[in-house]
Amino acid sequence: TSILRGLAFIIVLISIGVLFFVRKLQLFTIDWLMTEFVPVFIIPIIILFQPEFRRALLRLGQNPVFRMFLKSEQQEMTNEIIKAVENLSKNKVGALIAIERDVGLGNFVETGTKLNADVSSELIGTIFWPNSPLHDGAMIIREQKISAAGCLLPLTENTELSKNLGTRHRAGIGLTEETDAIVIIVSEETGTISTGFKGVLTRNVDEKGLKRILDELSTERFGVARSAPV
């Protein structure tokens, strides 16, 4: 029985690994075939050996090599976001980016155009460039992918916020009041970069400050105490 369990785990792990690299290399035909047929075999195995998979994944998550790999992926995404935001700020192009944390943003993804694209500074810049069909809404990043753009977010009802703040800022703060997402906002009037977390808006964030916030987010150490109200 232990041999079968070990073999089942190896099969699932290999399948996940192959699917990851297939998507990285954008092999769309193979990706489609695996998405359609692999679950037919994998899901019953996972259900049958669920306790064993849970323990194995917990051990895998504690592995230093695996954690280093995830950190590298997160850092690459962070660098792309910072590069894009800096370019948007210099050109005074308005932008609203929401990054999912523990609370799912699936409902808000449904209000926009789904993309499921790799995070790149070029794509972010293209989406928010003036006259782009998606530039007015919010971009949502989840699971290290640009999940959707042109999304609608709830406006904050906080009367203490400055009346000079526009719809982007109010929508960004509104989202952080309802979820634990972090938002990045670029003003199209001044190019000022702001971040929002748990209803608190931090303005005039520079490149180093943005990197610090996103790094803390990736290690789940980001807290409200590190932000300053407007």
Backbone hydrogen bonds in HBPLUS format (Angstrom, degrees):
<---DONOR---> <-ACCEPTOR-->    atom                        ^
c    i                          cat <-CA-CA->   ^        H-A-AA   ^      H-
h    n   atom  resd res      DA  || num        DHA   H-A  angle D-A-AA Bond
n    s   type  num  typ     dist DA aas  dist angle  dist       angle   num
A0005-ARG N   A0001-THR O   2.93 MM   4  6.24 156.7  1.99 150.9 157.6     1
A0006-GLY N   A0002-SER O   2.95 MM   4  6.13 158.4  2.00 143.8 149.6     2
A0007-LEU N   A0003-ILE O   2.88 MM   4  6.09 157.5  1.93 148.3 154.8     3
A0008-ALA N   A0004-LEU O   2.85 MM   4  6.02 155.9  1.91 147.5 154.1     4
A0009-PHE N   A0005-ARG O   3.00 MM   4  6.22 160.2  2.04 148.5 153.3     5
A0010-ILE N   A0006-GLY O   3.05 MM   4  6.26 156.8  2.10 145.5 151.8     6
A0011-ILE N   A0007-LEU O   2.99 MM   4  6.24 157.0  2.04 148.9 154.8     7
A0012-VAL N   A0008-ALA O   3.05 MM   4  6.32 164.8  2.07 152.8 156.1     8
A0013-LEU N   A0009-PHE O   2.89 MM   4  6.04 163.0  1.92 150.4 155.7     9
A0014-ILE N   A0010-ILE O   2.88 MM   4  6.03 162.2  1.91 150.7 155.2    10
A0015-SER N   A0011-ILE O   2.99 MM   4  6.15 158.2  2.04 145.9 152.3    11
A0016-ILE N   A0012-VAL O   2.95 MM   4  6.21 160.3  1.99 153.1 157.7    12
A0017-GLY N   A0013-LEU O   2.93 MM   4  6.13 159.7  1.98 147.7 153.8    13
A0018-VAL N   A0014-ILE O   2.83 MM   4  6.04 163.3  1.86 154.8 158.7    14
A0019-LEU N   A0015-SER O   2.98 MM   4  6.13 161.6  2.01 146.8 152.1    15
A0020-PHE N   A0016-ILE O   2.95 MM   4  6.14 151.5  2.03 145.9 153.7    16
A0021-PHE N   A0017-GLY O   3.14 MM   4  6.45 164.5  2.16 152.8 155.0    17
A0022-VAL N   A0018-VAL O   2.89 MM   4  6.04 151.3  1.97 149.2 158.3    18
A0023-ARG N   A0019-LEU O   3.06 MM   4  6.22 156.3  2.12 145.2 150.2    19
A0024-LYS N   A0020-PHE O   2.95 MM   4  6.20 148.6  2.05 142.3 152.2    20
A0025-LEU N   A0021-PHE O   2.91 MM   4  6.04 153.8  1.98 144.7 150.5    21
A0027-LEU N   A0022-VAL O   2.99 MM   5  5.39 171.6  1.99 156.3 158.4    22
A0026-GLN N   A0023-ARG O   3.15 MM   3  4.73 150.3  2.24  91.3 100.2    23
A0031-ASP N   A0027-LEU O   2.89 MM   4  6.03 157.2  1.95 155.1 162.6    24
A0032-TRP N   A0028-PHE O   2.89 MM   4  6.07 155.8  1.95 145.7 151.1    25
A0033-LEU N   A0029-THR O   3.03 MM   4  6.33 161.6  2.07 149.2 153.9    26
A0034-MET N   A0030-ILE O   2.92 MM   4  6.12 163.7  1.95 153.4 157.5    27
A0035-THR N   A0031-ASP O   2.91 MM   4  6.04 158.9  1.95 148.9 155.3    28
A0036-GLU N   A0032-TRP O   2.97 MM   4  6.10 147.8  2.08 146.4 154.5    29
A0037-PHE N   A0033-LEU O   2.99 MM   4  6.06 162.6  2.02 151.2 155.4    30
A0038-VAL N   A0034-MET O   2.99 MM   4  5.07 144.5  2.11 125.5 136.6    31
A0040-VAL N   A0037-PHE O   3.18 MM   3  5.61 137.3  2.37 109.1 119.8    32
A0041-PHE N   A0038-VAL O   2.96 MM   3  5.62 142.6  2.10 120.1 128.9    33
A0042-ILE N   A0038-VAL O   2.95 MM   4  6.08 164.5  1.98 155.4 160.2    34
A0043-ILE N   A0039-PRO O   3.05 MM   4  5.41 161.6  2.08 132.0 137.8    35
A0045-ILE N   A0042-ILE O   3.05 MM   3  5.25 117.5  2.46 102.7 118.3    36
A0046-ILE N   A0042-ILE O   2.97 MM   4  6.29 157.8  2.02 157.9 164.8    37
A0047-ILE N   A0043-ILE O   2.96 MM   4  6.20 162.9  1.99 157.2 161.5    38
A0048-LEU N   A0044-PRO O   2.95 MM   4  6.05 156.8  2.01 144.2 150.6    39
A0049-PHE N   A0045-ILE O   3.01 MM   4  6.19 156.5  2.07 150.3 155.6    40
A0053-PHE N   A0049-PHE O   3.03 MM   4  6.28 158.4  2.08 158.6 165.5    41
A0054-ARG N   A0050-GLN O   3.01 MM   4  6.22 157.0  2.06 154.8 160.9    42
A0055-ARG N   A0051-PRO O   3.13 MM   4  6.41 162.6  2.16 149.6 153.0    43
A0056-ALA N   A0052-GLU O   2.94 MM   4  6.11 158.8  1.98 147.5 154.1    44
A0057-LEU N   A0053-PHE O   2.87 MM   4  6.00 159.5  1.92 151.0 155.7    45
A0058-LEU N   A0054-ARG O   3.07 MM   4  6.25 151.0  2.16 143.6 151.4    46
A0059-ARG N   A0055-ARG O   3.07 MM   4  6.36 157.0  2.13 147.1 152.6    47
A0060-LEU N   A0056-ALA O   2.89 MM   4  6.14 151.0  1.98 143.4 152.3    48
A0061-GLY N   A0057-LEU O   2.88 MM   4  6.06 153.0  1.95 144.8 151.3    49
A0062-GLN N   A0059-ARG O   3.17 MM   3  5.22 137.9  2.35  96.0 107.6    50
A0063-ASN N   A0060-LEU O   3.06 MM   3  5.16 155.7  2.12 104.1 111.8    51
A0067-ARG N   A0063-ASN O   2.96 MM   4  6.21 162.0  2.00 158.0 163.6    52
A0068-MET N   A0064-PRO O   2.88 MM   4  6.00 149.1  1.98 141.9 150.5    53
A0069-PHE N   A0065-VAL O   3.00 MM   4  6.26 148.3  2.10 143.4 151.7    54
A0070-LEU N   A0066-PHE O   3.05 MM   4  6.38 159.7  2.09 150.5 154.9    55
A0071-LYS N   A0067-ARG O   2.94 MM   4  6.12 155.0  2.00 144.5 151.8    56
A0072-SER N   A0068-MET O   2.95 MM   4  6.15 150.0  2.04 143.0 150.6    57
A0073-GLU N   A0069-PHE O   3.06 MM   4  6.38 156.6  2.12 148.8 154.5    58
A0074-GLN N   A0070-LEU O   2.94 MM   4  6.18 160.3  1.98 149.8 155.2    59
A0075-GLN N   A0071-LYS O   2.85 MM   4  6.02 155.0  1.91 147.0 154.0    60
A0076-GLU N   A0072-SER O   3.04 MM   4  6.23 153.7  2.11 145.4 151.8    61
A0077-MET N   A0073-GLU O   3.16 MM   4  6.47 156.9  2.22 146.2 151.8    62
A0078-THR N   A0074-GLN O   2.90 MM   4  6.16 159.8  1.94 150.2 156.3    63
A0079-ASN N   A0075-GLN O   2.95 MM   4  6.15 161.0  1.98 150.6 154.5    64
A0080-GLU N   A0076-GLU O   3.19 MM   4  6.42 153.2  2.26 143.1 149.8    65
A0081-ILE N   A0077-MET O   3.01 MM   4  6.31 157.8  2.06 153.4 159.3    66
A0082-ILE N   A0078-THR O   2.96 MM   4  6.19 167.6  1.98 156.5 159.6    67
A0083-LYS N   A0079-ASN O   2.99 MM   4  6.10 162.7  2.02 145.9 150.8    68
A0084-ALA N   A0080-GLU O   3.04 MM   4  6.18 159.4  2.08 145.0 150.5    69
A0085-VAL N   A0081-ILE O   2.88 MM   4  6.09 167.1  1.90 156.7 160.2    70
A0086-GLU N   A0082-ILE O   2.93 MM   4  6.05 160.4  1.97 151.8 156.9    71
A0087-ASN N   A0083-LYS O   3.15 MM   4  6.35 158.5  2.20 144.0 149.3    72
A0088-LEU N   A0084-ALA O   2.91 MM   4  6.17 159.7  1.95 153.3 159.4    73
A0089-SER N   A0085-VAL O   2.87 MM   4  5.99 155.1  1.93 146.7 153.8    74
A0090-LYS N   A0086-GLU O   3.00 MM   4  6.23 160.0  2.04 148.6 153.2    75
A0091-ASN N   A0087-ASN O   3.15 MM   4  6.32 149.2  2.25 143.4 151.0    76
A0093-VAL N   A0088-LEU O   2.86 MM   5  4.95 172.1  1.86 147.0 149.7    77
A0092-LYS N   A0089-SER O   3.11 MM   3  4.92 158.1  2.16  99.9 106.4    78
A0095-ALA N   A0186-VAL O   3.12 MM  91  4.92 152.2  2.20 129.1 131.4    79
A0186-VAL N   A0095-ALA O   2.90 MM  91  4.92 163.7  1.92 138.8 141.7    80
A0139-MET N   A0096-LEU O   2.87 MM  43  6.27 165.6  1.89 160.6 164.2    81
A0097-ILE N   A0184-ILE O   2.87 MM  87  5.08 167.7  1.88 153.0 157.3    82
A0184-ILE N   A0097-ILE O   2.75 MM  87  5.08 154.9  1.81 148.9 157.6    83
A0098-ALA N   A0139-MET O   2.74 MM  41  6.07 169.1  1.75 170.1 173.8    84
A0141-ILE N   A0098-ALA O   2.79 MM  43  6.15 166.1  1.81 166.6 171.4    85
A0099-ILE N   A0182-ILE O   2.83 MM  83  5.38 167.6  1.85 163.2 167.5    86
A0182-ILE N   A0099-ILE O   3.23 MM  83  5.38 156.4  2.29 144.9 148.2    87
A0100-GLU N   A0141-ILE O   2.89 MM  41  6.17 169.0  1.90 170.6 174.0    88
A0108-PHE N   A0105-LEU O   3.03 MM   3  5.47 127.0  2.32 109.3 122.4    89
A0109-VAL N   A0105-LEU O   3.02 MM   4  6.33 147.9  2.13 151.2 161.2    90
A0110-GLU N   A0106-GLY O   3.19 MM   4  6.44 147.2  2.30 146.0 152.8    91
A0111-THR N   A0108-PHE O   3.11 MM   3  5.37 150.1  2.20 103.8 112.5    92
A0112-GLY N   A0109-VAL O   3.12 MM   3  5.62 164.1  2.15 115.8 120.8    93
A0113-THR N   A0149-ALA O   2.82 MM  36  5.42 169.5  1.83 169.2 166.8    94
A0149-ALA N   A0113-THR O   3.02 MM  36  5.42 150.0  2.12 138.7 145.7    95
A0115-LEU N   A0147-SER O   2.82 MM  32  5.39 167.2  1.84 129.0 133.4    96
A0116-ASN N   A0146-ILE O   2.89 MM  30  5.35 110.1  2.39 136.0 150.0    97
A0116-ASN N   A0147-SER O   3.33 MM  31  4.38 155.0  2.40 100.4 107.7    98
A0117-ALA N   A0146-ILE O   3.05 MM  29  5.04 153.6  2.12 133.9 133.1    99
A0146-ILE N   A0117-ALA O   2.69 MM  29  5.04 167.5  1.70 160.7 160.7   100
A0124-ILE N   A0120-SER O   3.07 MM   4  6.31 167.6  2.09 156.1 159.7   101
A0125-GLY N   A0121-SER O   2.96 MM   4  6.06 161.8  2.00 145.6 150.8   102
A0126-THR N   A0122-GLU O   2.95 MM   4  6.16 153.4  2.03 145.5 152.9   103
A0127-ILE N   A0123-LEU O   2.96 MM   4  6.15 161.0  1.99 153.6 157.8   104
A0128-PHE N   A0124-ILE O   3.19 MM   4  6.41 158.6  2.24 150.4 155.0   105
A0129-TRP N   A0125-GLY O   3.05 MM   4  5.94 117.5  2.46 137.8 151.8   106
A0132-SER N   A0129-TRP O   2.98 MM   3  5.69 149.7  2.07 144.9 148.7   107
A0135-HIS N   A0132-SER O   3.22 MM   3  5.33 170.8  2.23 113.8 116.7   108
A0138-ALA N   A0151-CYS O   2.92 MM  13  4.77 167.7  1.94 129.3 133.4   109
A0151-CYS N   A0138-ALA O   2.97 MM  13  4.77 169.8  1.98 137.2 135.3   110
A0140-ILE N   A0148-ALA O   2.92 MM   8  5.45 166.8  1.93 150.5 153.7   111
A0147-SER N   A0140-ILE O   2.85 MM   7  5.70 130.1  2.10 148.2 163.7   112
A0142-ARG N   A0145-LYS O   2.98 MM   3  5.48 146.1  2.10 156.0 160.6   113
A0145-LYS N   A0142-ARG O   3.07 MM   3  5.48 141.6  2.22 109.7 119.5   114
A0156-THR N   A0170-ARG O   3.00 MM  14  5.32 150.5  2.09 122.7 130.8   115
A0165-LEU N   A0162-SER O   3.20 MM   3  5.74 167.1  2.22 112.8 116.8   116
A0170-ARG N   A0166-GLY O   3.15 MM   4  6.41 163.3  2.18 151.6 156.8   117
A0171-ALA N   A0167-THR O   2.78 MM   4  5.88 153.0  1.86 152.2 159.4   118
A0172-GLY N   A0168-ARG O   2.87 MM   4  6.03 159.6  1.92 149.6 155.7   119
A0173-ILE N   A0169-HIS O   2.98 MM   4  6.16 167.8  1.99 151.4 154.2   120
A0174-GLY N   A0170-ARG O   2.94 MM   4  5.92 148.2  2.04 132.9 142.6   121
A0175-LEU N   A0171-ALA O   3.05 MM   4  6.32 150.1  2.14 146.3 152.2   122
A0176-THR N   A0172-GLY O   3.22 MM   4  6.57 155.9  2.28 144.7 151.0   123
A0177-GLU N   A0173-ILE O   3.01 MM   4  6.26 129.0  2.28 144.8 158.1   124
A0178-GLU N   A0175-LEU O   3.09 MM   3  5.34 140.2  2.25 102.3 113.3   125
A0179-THR N   A0175-LEU O   2.92 MM   4  6.06 137.4  2.10 150.2 163.1   126
A0183-VAL N   A0196-GLY O   3.04 MM  13  5.05 162.0  2.07 140.0 145.4   127
A0196-GLY N   A0183-VAL O   2.92 MM  13  5.05 148.9  2.02 137.8 142.0   128
A0185-ILE N   A0194-SER O   2.81 MM   9  5.06 170.8  1.82 148.0 150.1   129
A0194-SER N   A0185-ILE O   2.80 MM   9  5.06 159.6  1.84 153.4 158.9   130
A0187-SER N   A0192-THR O   2.97 MM   5  5.27 162.1  2.00 146.5 152.3   131
A0191-GLY N   A0187-SER O   2.81 MM   4  4.77 135.3  2.01 121.5 134.4   132
A0205-VAL N   A0193-ILE O   2.89 MM  12  5.36 172.3  1.89 149.7 150.2   133
A0195-THR N   A0202-THR O   2.84 MM   7  5.22 154.5  1.90 147.5 155.7   134
A0202-THR N   A0195-THR O   2.77 MM   7  5.22 171.2  1.78 163.9 166.4   135
A0197-PHE N   A0200-VAL O   3.01 MM   3  5.37 153.5  2.09 142.7 150.6   136
A0200-VAL N   A0197-PHE O   3.06 MM   3  5.37 161.6  2.09 113.3 119.2   137
A0210-LEU N   A0206-ASP O   2.91 MM   4  6.14 157.0  1.96 154.9 161.5   138
A0211-LYS N   A0207-GLU O   2.98 MM   4  6.19 157.2  2.03 147.1 153.3   139
A0212-ARG N   A0208-LYS O   2.95 MM   4  6.17 157.1  2.01 146.6 152.8   140
A0213-ILE N   A0209-GLY O   3.05 MM   4  6.28 161.2  2.09 147.3 151.8   141
A0214-LEU N   A0210-LEU O   3.01 MM   4  6.21 166.1  2.03 151.6 155.2   142
A0215-ASP N   A0211-LYS O   2.84 MM   4  5.94 153.7  1.91 148.6 156.3   143
A0216-GLU N   A0212-ARG O   2.95 MM   4  6.12 156.9  2.00 147.0 153.1   144
A0217-LEU N   A0213-ILE O   2.96 MM   4  6.19 146.1  2.08 140.9 150.9   145
A0218-SER N   A0214-LEU O   3.04 MM   4  6.29 152.5  2.11 143.2 149.3   146
A0219-THR N   A0215-ASP O   3.24 MM   4  6.54 136.7  2.44 140.3 150.8   147
A0221-ARG N   A0216-GLU O   2.87 MM   5  5.07 167.7  1.88 151.0 150.9   148
A0220-GLU N   A0217-LEU O   3.06 MM   3  4.91 160.5  2.10 102.5 107.8   149
A0226-ARG N   A0223-GLY O   3.15 MM   3  5.82 161.6  2.18 116.2 121.5   150
A0227-SER N   A0224-VAL O   2.91 MM   3  5.43 164.0  1.93 120.2 125.6   151
